[in-house]
Amino acid sequence: MLTNTMPINGGITAIELRDKLKVGDNVQILDVRSEQDYLSGHIPGSINLPLSRFARDISTITLEPNIVVVCAVGDSSLQAIRLLDSYSAVPQETEILNLIGGYHNWIFSTPSN
């Protein structure tokens, strides 16, 4: 069953995401870049679910109440969010955010550890 009632709450900056992770907020990060791009660098704890397989493979993971979708620069993640919006297994109260500027912004906005 397809629905369009899930709140898509816009975007989150890399600094805001880093702060949430730092204080232990439960945030599920879905990285929709290719496996090769993911392996060359990714946000710690993120799950790689390439956009090319997203619709097919989304059912293989358990979705959390707070999701941030990441791509290279913030565009492909919006496509993934639209797919999530039509996926009936996502609870209506799920918060889904797009990482503004994508992984590119993450690597330039967060300090190295």
C-alpha positions as CSV (number, residue, x, y, z in Angstrom):
1,M,0.0,0.0,0.0
2,L,1.4,3.4,-1.0
3,T,0.9,6.4,1.3
4,N,1.9,10.0,1.3
5,T,1.3,10.9,4.9
6,M,4.8,10.7,6.4
7,P,6.3,13.9,7.6
8,I,9.3,14.9,5.5
9,N,10.8,17.6,7.7
10,G,13.3,19.1,5.3
11,G,17.0,19.2,5.9
12,I,19.7,19.0,8.5
13,T,23.1,20.4,8.3
14,A,26.3,18.4,8.7
15,I,27.0,20.3,11.9
16,E,23.5,19.6,13.3
17,L,23.9,15.9,12.4
18,R,27.3,15.7,14.0
19,D,25.9,17.3,17.2
20,K,23.0,14.8,17.3
21,L,25.4,11.9,16.9
22,K,27.8,13.3,19.5
23,V,25.1,13.4,22.2
24,G,23.9,10.0,21.3
25,D,20.6,10.8,19.6
26,N,19.2,7.8,17.8
27,V,19.6,8.7,14.2
28,Q,19.6,6.2,11.3
29,I,21.7,7.4,8.4
30,L,20.9,5.9,5.0
31,D,23.7,6.6,2.5
32,V,22.4,6.3,-1.1
33,R,25.7,6.8,-2.9
34,S,27.3,3.9,-4.8
35,E,29.0,1.2,-2.9
36,Q,32.4,2.4,-4.3
37,D,31.8,6.0,-3.1
38,Y,30.6,4.7,0.3
39,L,33.7,2.5,0.7
40,S,35.9,5.5,0.0
41,G,34.4,7.4,2.9
42,H,31.2,7.6,4.8
43,I,29.5,8.9,7.9
44,P,30.2,6.5,10.8
45,G,27.3,4.2,11.5
46,S,25.6,4.9,8.2
47,I,24.0,2.1,6.1
48,N,24.8,2.0,2.4
49,L,21.7,1.6,0.3
50,P,22.6,2.8,-3.2
51,L,19.8,4.7,-5.0
52,S,20.0,2.3,-7.9
53,R,18.8,-0.5,-5.6
54,F,16.9,1.6,-3.0
55,A,13.4,0.7,-4.0
56,R,14.3,-3.0,-4.2
57,D,16.4,-3.2,-1.0
58,I,14.6,-0.9,1.4
59,S,12.6,-3.8,2.8
60,T,15.8,-5.5,3.9
61,I,16.5,-3.0,6.7
62,T,14.5,-2.1,9.8
63,L,13.7,1.6,9.7
64,E,14.2,3.8,12.8
65,P,12.0,6.7,13.9
66,N,14.6,9.3,12.9
67,I,16.2,8.9,9.5
68,V,18.8,11.1,7.7
69,V,19.3,10.4,4.0
70,V,22.7,11.2,2.5
71,C,24.1,11.3,-1.0
72,A,27.1,13.1,-2.5
73,V,25.6,16.7,-2.6
74,G,22.0,16.5,-1.5
75,D,20.0,15.8,-4.7
76,S,19.8,12.0,-5.0
77,S,18.8,11.8,-1.4
78,L,15.7,13.7,-2.2
79,Q,14.8,11.0,-4.7
80,A,15.3,8.4,-2.0
81,I,13.1,10.4,0.4
82,R,10.3,10.4,-2.2
83,L,10.6,6.7,-2.4
84,L,10.5,6.3,1.4
85,D,7.4,8.6,1.3
86,S,5.6,6.0,-0.9
87,Y,6.8,3.0,1.1
88,S,4.0,1.7,3.3
89,A,6.3,0.1,5.9
90,V,7.6,3.4,7.1
91,P,5.6,4.5,10.2
92,Q,3.7,7.8,9.7
93,E,5.5,9.4,12.7
94,T,8.9,8.7,11.1
95,E,11.0,11.9,10.7
96,I,13.1,11.9,7.5
97,L,15.7,14.6,6.9
98,N,17.9,15.3,3.9
99,L,21.6,16.0,4.7
100,I,22.0,19.5,3.2
101,G,25.0,19.5,0.9
102,G,25.3,15.7,1.2
103,Y,28.5,13.8,2.1
104,H,30.5,16.6,0.4
105,N,29.3,19.0,3.0
106,W,29.9,16.5,5.8
107,I,33.6,16.1,5.0
108,F,34.1,19.9,4.8
109,S,32.0,20.9,7.8
110,T,33.1,18.4,10.4
111,P,36.4,18.1,12.1
112,S,38.5,15.0,11.6
113,N,38.7,12.6,14.5
